[in-house]
Amino acid sequence: MLLLLLVLSHEPPPPPPVWPAYVVAALVVIIALFIGVGVFFCQIQKTKMKKSFEDQLLYTVEAEAGQDCVTLPFNLENPRDGEVVEWRHVRTDRLLYKIENCQEQLEDQHPWYKDRVKGDKNALETGDFSLTLMKPRYEDGHIYICTVYKDGKIIQQRLVELWFKGKDVKQVEVGAESVTLNFKLKHPDWDKVDWKHVWIEKLVYTFENGYKQPGDQHEDYRGRVEVNQGLLKTGDFSLTLRNLQWQDSGVYICTVYKDGEIIKQKAVNLWVSAREIKVEKGVESVRLCFKFKKLPDSSEVEWRNMWTNKLVWKFENGQEQPGDQHQDYQGRVEVTKDLLRTGDFSLTLKKPDYRDEGVYTCTVYKDKKELVKQKALHLWVIEHLTITERLYQFTEKIHPAPRQKGTAGGPNREEEVKTSLMQNIGSESV
């Protein structure tokens, strides 16, 4: 009974305080604000890190054609006891300059750079690996790489882009009917003019001794270029290029000569763009679409990754040609079964990853040589990348021209450049 009385006489605890609705709302707003500010600052930091990465990866130097000299900078606070230093032009793999055991080694220097470069033979002691290029020309443009070796292994590298001022920029899409690269001179006194694609060293057009010289023209441009017929009188050296292909991208230089001497040059940067396709890492497949109404007789169709120059799929003599397909794509691609009737040459690529990225072209040829039609698609696979993988993507973006098989340096050196550059980049200073 006493226990019951005690329980009945005990007062229950007061209820918890109830916050007014406006206080709850204010707390929610404050918390949301803190989260928003945190996300904002994280995004700023990510942007700074990305810019820092790209700034470290590529240093750009601007120059004007014909100026006295230009310096490609590369300084190290700690040279790390290197033994060999090399400067090379990435696209052509030409050797500019080499130091070994504090001695210049120019026996293998490319003739293009003979008596035109100057470096510090004591660079392995001073850490100043900068290179001076005399009388820079438009043809010198693009990416250079300096590599420091020890015991045959790469310990330091730096990419430097040499960019020339005053270049026109033209951009068209693959398959465009034509594009005109403009160049005019007032009252010129000349006897020869030529247009060249300097990235791949192809002669596009030559006019000499009052006549065009089609015999010297590269076969890729035959039947595809036109120049003003009255150029002798007008000084209009503009060139029109037809049936645009992705491979046409690059720097074109028009050079005007008199008695063998250059009197004027003009450079035009032509970008032939491809439509982008982006997929997430882990997707089952991606479809690259291409339709052609009717194949001409004796035709050939091929899909190719132009970044790596790998053959993805080929159709010839009325059937697929799996024997020519690159091993990386074997068992991973499919096309429409009834493609001859439907004209649908769309390609399905299974399990794409970053190694599959690149510009894919589907090209229709007649008689194995004549290009009838081409379509290009730029495939990106979105995923978390390591520094080495990001380097691969970045170097390809700044160096889109495909290297041909058998060119100097070969695929092994290019892969070496891609996979090793960022391993020791942290201690550089410019």
C-alpha positions as CSV (number, residue, x, y, z in Angstrom):
1,M,0.0,0.0,0.0
2,L,2.8,2.4,0.9
3,L,4.5,1.7,-2.5
4,L,1.3,2.4,-4.3
5,L,0.9,5.7,-2.5
6,L,4.4,6.7,-3.4
7,V,3.8,5.9,-7.1
8,L,0.6,7.9,-7.2
9,S,2.1,10.9,-5.4
10,H,5.1,11.0,-7.8
11,E,4.7,13.7,-10.4
12,P,5.5,12.7,-14.1
13,P,8.5,14.5,-15.7
14,P,7.7,17.6,-17.7
15,P,7.3,17.1,-21.5
16,P,10.3,18.1,-23.7
17,P,10.2,21.6,-25.0
18,V,8.6,22.0,-28.4
19,W,10.6,24.3,-30.6
20,P,8.6,26.8,-32.6
21,A,8.3,26.0,-36.3
22,Y,10.4,29.1,-37.3
23,V,13.3,27.9,-35.2
24,V,13.3,24.5,-36.9
25,A,13.2,26.2,-40.3
26,A,16.1,28.5,-39.4
27,L,18.2,25.5,-38.3
28,V,17.4,23.7,-41.5
29,V,18.5,26.7,-43.6
30,I,21.7,27.1,-41.6
31,I,22.6,23.4,-42.0
32,A,21.9,23.6,-45.7
33,L,24.0,26.7,-46.0
34,F,27.0,25.0,-44.3
35,I,26.7,22.1,-46.7
36,G,26.4,24.4,-49.7
37,V,29.5,26.4,-48.7
38,G,31.4,23.1,-48.1
39,V,30.5,21.8,-51.6
40,F,31.4,25.2,-53.2
41,F,34.9,25.2,-51.6
42,C,35.5,21.6,-52.5
43,Q,34.6,22.4,-56.1
44,I,37.0,25.4,-56.1
45,Q,39.8,23.2,-54.8
46,K,39.1,20.5,-57.4
47,T,39.3,23.2,-60.1
48,K,42.6,24.5,-58.8
49,M,44.0,21.0,-58.6
50,K,43.0,20.3,-62.2
51,K,44.5,23.5,-63.4
52,S,47.7,22.8,-61.4
53,F,47.9,19.4,-63.0
54,E,47.5,20.7,-66.6
55,D,49.9,23.6,-65.9
56,Q,52.5,21.1,-64.7
57,L,51.9,18.8,-67.6
58,L,52.2,21.3,-70.4
59,Y,54.0,24.7,-70.6
60,T,53.1,26.9,-73.5
61,V,55.6,29.3,-75.2
62,E,54.4,31.8,-77.8
63,A,56.6,33.0,-80.7
64,E,56.5,34.7,-84.0
65,A,57.9,33.1,-87.2
66,G,61.2,34.6,-88.1
67,Q,62.1,36.1,-84.7
68,D,65.7,35.7,-83.5
69,C,65.2,32.9,-81.1
70,V,62.7,31.3,-78.6
71,T,63.5,29.5,-75.3
72,L,61.8,26.2,-74.3
73,P,62.1,26.4,-70.5
74,F,62.7,23.5,-68.1
75,N,64.4,24.1,-64.7
76,L,64.9,21.6,-61.9
77,E,65.8,22.4,-58.3
78,N,67.1,18.9,-57.9
79,P,68.4,17.2,-61.1
80,R,68.5,13.9,-59.3
81,D,71.9,12.8,-60.6
82,G,70.7,12.3,-64.2
83,E,73.1,11.0,-66.8
84,V,71.4,11.7,-70.1
85,V,69.2,14.6,-71.3
86,E,67.3,14.6,-74.6
87,W,65.0,17.1,-76.3
88,R,62.7,15.7,-78.9
89,H,59.8,16.9,-81.1
90,V,56.9,14.7,-80.0
91,R,55.0,14.4,-83.2
92,T,57.9,13.5,-85.4
93,D,60.3,12.1,-82.7
94,R,63.1,14.2,-84.2
95,L,66.1,14.6,-81.8
96,L,67.0,18.3,-81.2
97,Y,69.6,18.1,-78.6
98,K,71.3,15.5,-76.3
99,I,73.7,15.7,-73.4
100,E,75.5,12.6,-72.0
101,N,78.0,12.7,-69.1
102,C,78.1,16.6,-69.5
103,Q,79.1,16.3,-73.2
104,E,76.9,17.3,-76.1
105,Q,76.1,14.3,-78.4
106,L,74.8,15.7,-81.7
107,E,75.7,12.8,-84.0
108,D,72.0,11.7,-84.2
109,Q,70.6,15.3,-84.2
110,H,68.0,15.7,-87.0
111,P,69.3,17.9,-89.9
112,W,66.3,20.2,-89.5
113,Y,67.8,21.5,-86.2
114,K,71.5,21.6,-87.2
115,D,73.1,24.9,-86.0
116,R,69.6,26.0,-84.7
117,V,69.6,24.9,-81.1
118,K,71.6,25.8,-78.1
119,G,71.6,24.3,-74.6
120,D,73.7,24.2,-71.4
121,K,76.0,21.2,-71.5
122,N,76.3,21.5,-67.7
123,A,72.6,21.2,-67.2
124,L,73.0,18.0,-65.2
125,E,74.8,20.1,-62.6
126,T,72.9,23.4,-62.8
127,G,69.4,22.0,-63.3
128,D,68.8,24.3,-66.2
129,F,67.6,22.1,-69.1
130,S,66.1,25.0,-71.1
131,L,66.7,24.9,-74.9
132,T,67.0,27.9,-77.2
133,L,65.7,27.4,-80.8
134,M,67.1,29.9,-83.3
135,K,65.0,31.5,-86.1
136,P,61.8,29.5,-85.3
137,R,59.6,28.7,-88.2
138,Y,55.9,27.7,-88.4
139,E,57.1,24.2,-89.1
140,D,58.7,24.1,-85.6
141,G,55.3,24.4,-83.9
142,H,53.7,21.7,-81.7
143,I,54.9,19.8,-78.6
144,Y,58.5,19.2,-77.4
145,I,59.6,16.9,-74.6
146,C,62.7,17.0,-72.5
147,T,63.6,13.7,-70.8
148,V,66.2,13.1,-68.1
149,Y,67.5,9.5,-67.8
150,K,69.5,7.6,-65.2
151,D,70.7,4.0,-65.8
152,G,68.4,3.9,-68.8
153,K,65.3,4.9,-66.8
154,I,63.3,8.1,-67.1
155,I,63.5,10.2,-64.0
156,Q,62.2,13.6,-65.1
157,Q,60.2,14.9,-68.1
158,R,58.7,18.2,-69.3
159,L,56.3,19.0,-72.2
160,V,56.6,22.4,-73.8
161,E,54.2,23.5,-76.6
162,L,55.6,26.0,-79.1
163,W,52.7,28.1,-80.3
164,F,53.0,30.7,-83.1
165,K,51.1,33.9,-83.1
166,G,49.1,35.1,-86.1
167,K,47.8,31.8,-87.2
168,D,44.2,31.7,-88.6
169,V,42.0,29.0,-87.1
170,K,39.3,27.3,-89.2
171,Q,36.9,24.7,-87.8
172,V,34.6,22.4,-89.8
173,E,32.9,19.1,-89.2
174,V,33.9,15.8,-90.8
175,G,32.1,15.4,-94.1
176,A,31.9,19.1,-94.8
177,E,31.8,19.9,-98.5
178,S,34.7,22.4,-98.4
179,V,36.8,24.9,-96.5
180,T,38.9,27.7,-97.8
181,L,42.3,28.6,-96.2
182,N,42.9,32.2,-97.0
183,F,46.1,33.9,-98.0
184,K,46.6,37.0,-100.2
185,L,49.7,39.2,-101.0
186,K,49.6,42.7,-102.6
187,H,51.8,43.1,-105.7
188,P,54.0,40.0,-105.0
189,D,57.2,39.4,-106.7
190,W,57.6,35.6,-106.6
191,D,58.3,32.5,-108.7
192,K,57.0,29.6,-106.5
193,V,54.3,28.9,-104.0
194,D,53.3,25.8,-102.1
195,W,50.9,24.6,-99.4
196,K,52.0,21.9,-97.0
197,H,50.3,20.0,-94.2
198,V,53.2,20.2,-91.7
199,W,51.9,17.8,-89.0
200,I,52.2,14.9,-91.4
201,E,54.6,16.5,-93.8
202,K,52.4,16.2,-96.9
203,L,52.6,18.5,-99.9
204,V,49.1,19.8,-100.7
205,Y,49.7,22.1,-103.7
206,T,52.7,23.5,-105.7
207,F,52.8,26.3,-108.3
208,E,56.1,27.0,-110.0
209,N,57.4,28.5,-113.2
210,G,53.9,29.6,-114.2
211,Y,52.3,26.2,-113.8
212,K,50.9,24.0,-111.1
213,Q,52.9,20.9,-110.3
214,P,50.5,18.0,-109.7
215,G,53.2,15.4,-109.9
216,D,54.6,16.5,-106.5
217,Q,51.2,16.6,-104.8
218,H,50.5,13.9,-102.2
219,E,47.9,11.4,-103.3
220,D,45.6,12.2,-100.3
221,Y,44.9,15.6,-101.8
222,R,44.6,14.7,-105.5
223,G,41.2,15.9,-106.9
224,R,40.4,17.6,-103.6
225,V,42.1,21.0,-103.8
226,E,41.5,24.1,-105.8
227,V,43.4,27.4,-106.1
228,N,42.5,30.7,-107.8
229,Q,43.4,30.4,-111.4
230,G,44.4,34.0,-111.6
231,L,46.9,33.9,-108.7
232,L,49.8,35.2,-110.9
233,K,48.0,38.5,-111.3
234,T,45.9,38.7,-108.1
235,G,48.3,37.4,-105.5
236,D,45.4,35.3,-104.1
237,F,47.0,32.1,-102.9
238,S,43.9,30.9,-101.0
239,L,43.4,27.1,-101.1
240,T,40.0,25.3,-101.1
241,L,40.0,21.8,-99.7
242,R,37.0,19.6,-100.4
243,N,35.3,16.5,-98.9
244,L,36.8,17.1,-95.4
245,Q,38.2,14.1,-93.5
246,W,39.3,13.9,-89.8
247,Q,42.8,13.3,-91.0
248,D,42.8,16.8,-92.6
249,S,43.2,18.4,-89.2
250,G,46.4,20.2,-88.6
251,V,48.6,23.2,-89.5
252,Y,48.8,24.2,-93.1
253,I,51.5,26.6,-94.3
254,C,51.6,28.5,-97.5
255,T,55.1,29.6,-98.4
256,V,56.0,32.1,-101.2
257,Y,59.5,32.0,-102.7
258,K,61.7,34.1,-104.9
259,D,64.9,32.6,-106.3
260,G,64.8,29.9,-103.6
261,E,64.4,32.3,-100.7
262,I,61.2,32.5,-98.5
263,I,59.6,35.9,-98.9
264,K,56.4,35.3,-97.0
265,Q,54.6,32.6,-95.1
266,K,51.1,32.1,-93.7
267,A,49.9,29.4,-91.3
268,V,46.3,28.2,-90.9
269,N,45.2,25.9,-88.1
270,L,42.5,23.6,-89.5
271,W,40.4,21.5,-87.0
272,V,38.0,18.9,-88.5
273,S,35.8,18.1,-85.6
274,A,33.9,15.0,-84.6
275,R,30.6,14.7,-82.7
276,E,31.2,13.7,-79.1
277,I,29.7,10.6,-77.4
278,K,30.1,10.2,-73.6
279,V,29.3,7.1,-71.7
280,E,29.8,6.1,-68.1
281,K,32.4,3.5,-67.0
282,G,30.8,0.1,-66.6
283,V,28.1,0.4,-69.3
284,E,27.4,-2.8,-71.2
285,S,28.0,-1.2,-74.7
286,V,28.0,1.9,-76.7
287,R,26.7,2.3,-80.3
288,L,28.5,4.3,-82.9
289,C,26.0,5.1,-85.7
290,F,26.7,5.3,-89.4
291,K,24.3,4.8,-92.3
292,F,25.1,4.8,-96.1
293,K,22.3,4.5,-98.6
294,K,24.0,2.3,-101.2
295,L,27.6,1.0,-101.4
296,P,29.4,1.6,-104.7
297,D,30.8,-1.4,-106.5
298,S,34.2,-2.7,-105.3
299,S,33.8,-0.8,-102.1
300,E,35.4,-1.3,-98.7
301,V,34.1,0.0,-95.3
302,E,36.3,0.2,-92.2
303,W,35.9,1.4,-88.6
304,R,39.2,2.7,-87.1
305,N,40.3,4.4,-83.9
306,M,42.4,7.2,-85.2
307,W,44.1,8.0,-81.9
308,T,45.7,4.6,-81.9
309,N,45.4,3.8,-85.6
310,K,43.8,0.4,-84.6
311,L,41.5,-1.3,-87.1
312,V,38.2,-1.9,-85.3
313,W,36.1,-3.6,-88.0
314,K,36.4,-4.1,-91.8
315,F,34.0,-5.0,-94.6
316,E,35.3,-6.0,-98.0
317,N,34.2,-8.2,-101.0
318,G,30.7,-8.5,-99.5
319,Q,31.8,-9.9,-96.1
320,E,33.5,-9.0,-92.9
321,Q,37.3,-9.4,-92.6
322,P,38.0,-10.5,-89.0
323,G,41.5,-11.4,-89.9
324,D,42.6,-7.8,-90.2
325,Q,40.9,-6.7,-86.9
326,H,43.1,-5.5,-84.1
327,Q,43.2,-7.9,-81.2
328,D,41.9,-5.3,-78.7
329,Y,38.5,-5.4,-80.5
330,Q,38.2,-9.1,-81.2
331,G,35.0,-10.4,-79.7
332,R,33.9,-6.9,-78.6
333,V,32.2,-5.4,-81.6
334,E,29.0,-6.1,-83.4
335,V,27.4,-4.7,-86.6
336,T,24.0,-5.1,-88.2
337,K,23.6,-8.5,-89.8
338,D,21.7,-7.2,-92.9
339,L,24.0,-4.3,-93.5
340,L,24.1,-4.5,-97.3
341,R,20.3,-4.2,-97.6
342,T,19.8,-1.6,-94.8
343,G,23.0,0.4,-95.4
344,D,23.4,0.5,-91.6
345,F,27.1,0.2,-90.7
346,S,26.6,1.2,-87.1
347,L,29.0,-0.4,-84.7
348,T,28.4,-1.6,-81.1
349,L,31.4,-1.7,-78.8
350,K,31.1,-3.9,-75.7
351,K,32.4,-3.0,-72.3
352,P,34.1,0.3,-73.2
353,D,36.8,1.7,-70.9
354,Y,39.3,4.6,-71.1
355,R,41.6,2.6,-73.4
356,D,38.9,2.6,-76.0
357,E,38.6,6.4,-76.1
358,G,39.5,8.3,-79.2
359,V,38.1,9.5,-82.6
360,Y,36.4,6.6,-84.4
361,T,36.0,7.0,-88.2
362,C,33.8,4.9,-90.4
363,T,35.2,5.3,-94.0
364,V,33.8,4.1,-97.3
365,Y,36.4,3.6,-100.0
366,K,36.0,2.8,-103.7
367,D,38.6,0.6,-105.4
368,K,40.5,0.6,-102.1
369,K,41.9,4.1,-102.6
370,E,39.1,6.6,-103.4
371,L,37.4,7.9,-100.3
372,V,33.7,8.2,-100.9
373,K,32.3,9.1,-97.5
374,Q,33.5,9.4,-93.9
375,K,31.9,9.9,-90.5
376,A,33.8,10.6,-87.2
377,L,32.7,10.2,-83.6
378,H,34.7,11.1,-80.5
379,L,34.2,8.6,-77.8
380,W,34.8,9.5,-74.1
381,V,34.5,7.1,-71.2
382,I,33.8,8.9,-68.0
383,E,35.6,7.3,-65.0
384,H,38.0,8.0,-62.2
385,L,41.5,8.2,-63.8
386,T,44.9,7.8,-62.3
387,I,47.5,10.5,-63.2
388,T,49.0,8.3,-65.8
389,E,45.7,7.7,-67.5
390,R,44.8,11.4,-67.4
391,L,48.2,12.0,-69.0
392,Y,47.3,9.6,-71.9
393,Q,44.1,11.5,-72.5
394,F,45.7,15.0,-72.2
395,T,48.6,14.2,-74.6
396,E,46.1,12.9,-77.1
397,K,44.0,16.0,-76.9
398,I,46.9,18.2,-77.6
399,H,48.4,15.8,-80.2
400,P,45.4,14.6,-82.2
401,A,47.3,13.8,-85.4
402,P,47.7,10.0,-85.6
403,R,51.2,8.7,-86.0
404,Q,51.7,6.4,-88.9
405,K,53.3,2.9,-88.5
406,G,57.0,2.9,-89.2
407,T,57.6,6.6,-88.3
408,A,60.7,7.5,-86.3
409,G,60.5,6.4,-82.6
410,G,57.7,3.9,-83.2
411,P,54.9,3.0,-80.8
412,N,57.1,2.0,-77.9
413,R,58.6,5.4,-77.5
414,E,55.2,7.1,-77.7
415,E,53.8,4.7,-75.0
416,E,56.9,5.5,-72.9
417,V,56.2,9.2,-73.1
418,K,52.5,8.7,-72.1
419,T,53.1,6.3,-69.2
420,S,56.2,7.8,-67.5
421,L,55.9,11.6,-67.7
422,M,54.1,12.2,-64.4
423,Q,56.1,9.8,-62.2
424,N,58.5,12.5,-61.0
425,I,57.0,15.8,-62.0
426,G,56.4,17.2,-58.5
427,S,59.8,19.0,-58.1
428,E,59.8,21.1,-61.3
429,S,60.0,24.9,-61.4
430,V,60.0,27.3,-64.3
